[in-house]
Each structure stands twice: as structure tokens, then as C-alpha cells.
């Protein structure tokens, strides 16, 4: 069984941003939940990450693929990009190994950070599904979306091998 190396612990800068400005707090919480999701798949092989433990297509690997798609759907549009998004972000292909999914997620998050850095929180951008949204709204939506799916990952990881907690 292939296992991935452990990267840094989740972005604990969220604990140090409690008196920071609004943007730093939003960025810290989003990075924290991004890191939590990554840690939920570490130490697993591809087969365990793809295992369906609930009736839906929700798997640990699928969560990574889905949230990478969500990053592109919201943040990457800030650059004027019209991302080529899959019809169903939960469907895995043969190419969706954990290594590939983690690398793709890391790239998407880095591009999201870069894209958002060029905008103020009050800036408004067009979105084909939501009309106009502020950059602040994108941050809040991404925090809730990522946190919700990190919770799903908690349950799936516990069902996979009993591992619990933020680092597991």
C-alpha cells in the first residue's frame, strides 16, 4: 500500500489571527480547513482513499477532487479564467491517484491565493451561476464549503481506519 509523507501540521496561524484584520482571519480559517482536509488523506493508500463507505459518491479522494473543483469555480474566475470544470466533481478517473489529487489541490489553492490577493474584500465579480459576488462572499463560502467537507472527511477517515482528530 502506497502512503504519502506527512507535510506540515494544519495551518495553526488561525490561532494567532484572533486579533488580526478581517482578511487575515478569513485567509487563516480557509487555509486551516484546506490543511485539515489534506491531513485526512495522509497515510492512506489510493484504494482506501477511493473506498465508498456511504451510499453517495463521497470518498476521501472524491472530497479532494471536489474541493479542488470548487476552488477553481470561485477563486480562479477572479483572474478572468473560465475554468473547464467537470460535470460531476465527485467522479474519479484512473488518473486520480492521491499523489495527483494532492498536487492538483495544492496548485489550485496556490492559484486561488494569488488570484484573491489582487482584490479587495469589497470588490464584486461576475459569476455565471451566482450573478455578482463580493470577494468577501467567496471567502466565506469557501470556508463553509471546505469546513463542511472536512467534517465529512473526519467521518470517512474514522470509518476507514479509526483515525480521528485534526491531524488524522
N, C-alpha and C positions, 0 to 999 in steps of 0.2 A: 504494500500500500504506500503510495506516494504521500509525503507530508511536506508542508510548506514551512519555511523558517518563521520564527516569531519576530515581527517588527516591533517598533516602539510601543509602549502601552498606549491606550486611548488618550486622546488629547486632553490631558488634565488641566490645560490652561483655562478651561471653563471654570475651574475652582478659583482661579486667580483673576477672573474677569468680573467678579461680583460688584465692583465699583467702577468698571470701565464704561466707556461710551456705548451707545446703542449698537453701532455697527460691530464693534469688537465683541460684544456679548453675543450677537446673532451669529457671527463667524465662529466663535468659540463653541457654541452649542451645536452648530451644524457639523463642525469638524469632529466634535466628540462623538456624535451619533454615527458619523461616517466610519470613524475608527472602531466603534463598538461592533458595527456590522462586520467589518473586516476580521476582527478578532474572533467572531463567532464561527468562522470557517477555518481558522488556523489549526493545524494539527490533524485535519481531516484529509482523507484521500478523495479523489474525484467521485468514486462510487458512493461514499457516504454523503457527500455534498449534493449529489443528484437524487438521493433516495427520497421517494414520496412517502411521507408519513401522515399526510392528511389527504382528504379526497380531492382537493384542488391541485393545481399545478405548483403550488407554493413549496419550494425546496430551498435549501440554503444556497445552492448555486443559482437558482432562479431568482432569489432575492437580490443577489449581487447584479445579475443581468438586468433585472427590472429597475433597480435604483440607478444603475448607470444610464439607462434609457431616460429615466426621469430627470437626471442631471442635464442631459442633452436637451430634453424637451423644454426646460425652463431657462437655465443659465446660458446655454450656448446660443440661444436666439438673441441674446444681448449683443452679440457680435454681428448680427445681421444674417447669421447662418440659418438655413432652413434644414435642420438635421434630417437625415434619412433614418427614420425611426421604424422599428419592426412593427408589424401589425399586432403581434402578441409578444410583449416583452418577457413573458414567463416561459415561453417555449425555448428549450435548449437545443443546440445543434451539437454535432460531434466535436466541433472546434471549441466548444465552451468548456474547456478544462478549467480547474480552479486557477492555475497559473495565468491562463489567458484572461479569465474573468477579472482577477485581481489587477492585472496590468491595465486592462481596459478601464476598470473603475478608477484606478489611480490617475490615468490620463484624463478621464472625463472630469474628475474632481479638480485637478490642476487647471484645466481649461476653464472650469466654472469659476474658480477663484480669480483667475486672470481676467475673465470677461467682466465679472462683477466689480472688480477694482476700478474700472473706468467709469463707474456710475455712482451717483449719489442715491441714498435710500429713497428719496422722494421722486427720482426720475421715473417716468412712466414709459413703458414699451408695449408694442403691439404683440399679441399672441393669438394665433389662429383659432384656438378653442375658447379662450377666456376674454377675448377682446383686448382691453388695455389693463395692464397690471403694473404696480409700482415694484421697484427692486426690493423694497421692504417686504411687500407681499410675497415675492418669490422666496426670500429668505425664510419667512415664517412658514410658508407652505412646505418648503424643503425640510425644515426642521421637523414639522409634524409628520411628514411622509416618511422621513428617514427614521425617526424615533419609533413610529408605529411598526415599521418593518423590522427594526432592531428587536422589538418585543417579540415579533413572530420568530425571529432567528433565535432568541432566548429559548423559546419553547421547542423549536425544532432541534437545536443542539442538545438540549436536555433529553429529548426523546431518542437522539442518535446514540449518545454515549454517556449520558448522565452529567455532563459538564454544565455548570451553572456559573453565574456571575458575569460582571462586566468584562473580565479578561478571558473568559472561557467561551 
